[in-house]
């Protein structure tokens, strides 16, 4: 009769993942158009690790040197956390919080859309278009993000000028 034992020493039997208590989030690397998948680990609100997603058919857990350095970019004390803003007709730049910038962008988009929205064309046909806003996307967005942006901007806001550079 054979006695089957696990091939673990007492020391390794109690080992665990360094991310054991962390929340796992999926994302896409921001550097190029390849769209490598990332696993981002957060513990108590702080990012504690970023690794390639080994379930991704794109990168199978591997990352290039830039992608491998993403955690250092996120945690760098030199990372800019505010926006630079110069009010109209001002000669001075000021730092503003990111939340302020996002709210300002949303408000300005709303104002621009209302100013440039066309419900009907000259022939009376319903067109629901907006000619006063355009979107130019980048290669860091994946196909799913581009699909959602296209649906929001064209279907939701009526924007006609929507373009992106992604080749995924």
C-alpha positions as CSV (number, residue, x, y, z in Angstrom):
1,X,0.0,0.0,0.0
2,X,1.4,3.3,-1.0
3,X,1.3,6.4,1.1
4,X,0.7,9.4,-1.1
5,X,2.2,12.6,0.2
6,X,2.1,16.1,-1.4
7,X,5.4,17.3,-2.7
8,X,5.5,20.2,-0.3
9,X,7.7,20.8,2.6
10,X,6.2,22.1,5.8
11,X,7.6,25.5,5.0
12,X,6.2,25.7,1.5
13,X,2.8,24.3,2.6
14,X,2.1,27.5,4.4
15,X,3.2,29.8,1.6
16,X,0.6,32.0,-0.1
17,X,0.4,34.5,-2.9
18,X,1.7,37.9,-2.0
19,X,-1.7,39.2,-3.3
20,X,-3.8,36.9,-1.2
21,X,-5.9,39.7,0.4
22,X,-5.7,42.1,-2.5
23,X,-8.5,43.0,-4.9
24,X,-7.8,42.0,-8.5
25,X,-8.7,44.3,-11.4
26,X,-8.2,43.9,-15.1
27,X,-6.9,46.6,-17.3
28,X,-5.0,47.2,-20.6
29,X,-1.4,48.5,-20.8
30,X,-1.3,52.2,-21.7
31,X,1.9,52.2,-23.8
32,X,1.2,50.9,-27.3
33,X,-1.4,49.6,-29.7
34,X,-0.8,45.9,-28.8
35,X,-3.2,46.0,-25.9
36,X,-1.5,43.8,-23.4
37,X,-3.8,42.7,-20.6
38,X,-2.8,43.6,-17.0
39,X,-3.8,42.4,-13.6
40,X,-3.8,45.2,-11.1
41,X,-3.8,44.3,-7.4
42,X,-5.1,46.8,-4.8
43,X,-5.0,46.4,-1.1
44,X,-6.8,48.9,1.2
45,X,-7.1,51.3,-1.7
46,X,-3.4,51.2,-2.7
47,X,-2.0,49.6,-5.8
48,X,0.4,46.9,-4.6
49,X,1.1,45.1,-7.8
50,X,0.7,45.1,-11.6
51,X,1.5,42.1,-13.7
52,X,0.7,40.7,-17.1
53,X,-2.5,38.6,-17.3
54,X,-1.6,35.1,-18.1
55,X,-5.1,34.3,-19.3
56,X,-4.8,37.0,-22.0
57,X,-4.4,35.6,-25.6
58,X,-2.6,38.8,-26.4
59,X,0.3,38.7,-24.1
60,X,-0.1,35.5,-22.1
61,X,1.2,37.1,-18.9
62,X,4.2,38.7,-20.5
63,X,5.0,42.4,-20.6
64,X,7.6,44.4,-22.4
65,X,10.0,46.6,-20.3
66,X,7.7,49.5,-20.4
67,X,4.6,47.5,-19.4
68,X,6.7,45.8,-16.7
69,X,7.5,49.2,-15.2
70,X,3.8,50.2,-14.9
71,X,3.8,49.8,-11.1
72,X,6.7,52.2,-10.7
73,X,4.9,54.7,-12.9
74,X,1.7,54.5,-10.8
75,X,3.6,54.8,-7.5
76,X,6.2,57.3,-8.5
77,X,6.4,60.3,-6.2
78,X,7.0,62.4,-9.3
79,X,3.7,61.4,-10.9
80,X,1.5,64.4,-11.8
81,X,-1.8,64.3,-9.9
82,X,-3.2,67.6,-10.9
83,X,-3.8,69.5,-14.1
84,X,-2.4,72.8,-15.3
85,X,-5.1,75.3,-16.1
86,X,-4.9,78.8,-17.6
87,X,-8.1,80.6,-17.5
88,X,-9.2,82.5,-20.6
89,X,-7.3,85.8,-21.0
90,X,-5.0,85.0,-18.0
91,X,-1.3,84.9,-18.2
92,X,-0.9,82.6,-15.2
93,X,-1.1,78.9,-15.0
94,X,-2.6,77.2,-11.9
95,X,-2.8,73.7,-10.5
96,X,-6.3,72.3,-10.3
97,X,-7.5,68.9,-8.9
98,X,-8.2,66.1,-11.4
99,X,-11.9,65.9,-10.2
100,X,-12.3,69.6,-11.1
101,X,-10.9,69.0,-14.6
102,X,-13.2,66.0,-15.2
103,X,-16.3,68.1,-14.1
104,X,-15.2,71.0,-16.3
105,X,-14.7,68.8,-19.3
106,X,-18.2,67.2,-18.8
107,X,-19.8,70.7,-18.4
108,X,-18.0,72.1,-21.5
109,X,-19.1,69.1,-23.5
110,X,-22.7,69.6,-22.5
111,X,-22.5,73.3,-23.4
112,X,-20.9,72.6,-26.8
113,X,-23.4,69.8,-27.6
114,X,-26.3,72.0,-26.8
115,X,-24.9,74.8,-28.9
116,X,-24.1,72.5,-31.9
117,X,-27.0,70.0,-31.8
118,X,-29.1,69.7,-34.9
119,X,-32.4,67.8,-34.5
120,X,-33.6,68.1,-38.1
121,X,-31.8,68.9,-41.4
122,X,-32.9,71.5,-44.0
123,X,-35.3,68.9,-45.5
124,X,-37.0,68.3,-42.2
125,X,-35.5,64.9,-41.7
126,X,-34.6,63.9,-38.1
127,X,-30.8,63.7,-37.9
128,X,-30.0,64.3,-34.2
129,X,-26.4,65.3,-34.9
130,X,-23.8,67.4,-33.2
131,X,-21.2,69.2,-35.3
132,X,-19.5,71.1,-32.5
133,X,-17.6,68.3,-30.8
134,X,-15.1,65.8,-32.2
135,X,-13.3,62.8,-30.7
136,X,-9.8,61.6,-31.7
137,X,-8.9,58.4,-29.8
138,X,-5.6,56.7,-29.3
139,X,-4.1,53.3,-29.6
140,X,-4.1,52.7,-25.8
141,X,-7.9,52.0,-26.0
142,X,-8.9,48.4,-26.8
143,X,-11.7,47.3,-29.1
144,X,-14.3,47.2,-26.4
145,X,-13.4,50.7,-25.2
146,X,-13.5,52.0,-28.7
147,X,-16.9,50.3,-29.3
148,X,-18.3,52.0,-26.1
149,X,-16.9,55.4,-27.1
150,X,-18.3,55.1,-30.6
151,X,-21.8,54.1,-29.2
152,X,-21.7,57.0,-26.6
153,X,-20.4,59.7,-28.9
154,X,-22.4,58.9,-32.1
155,X,-25.5,57.2,-30.7
156,X,-25.7,59.0,-27.4
157,X,-24.4,62.5,-28.2
158,X,-24.9,62.6,-31.9
159,X,-21.3,63.4,-32.8
160,X,-20.3,62.7,-36.3
161,X,-16.6,63.3,-36.1
162,X,-15.3,60.2,-34.2
163,X,-12.0,58.7,-35.1
164,X,-9.4,56.5,-33.3
165,X,-5.9,55.2,-34.2
166,X,-6.3,51.8,-32.6
167,X,-5.3,48.8,-34.8
168,X,-6.2,46.0,-32.5
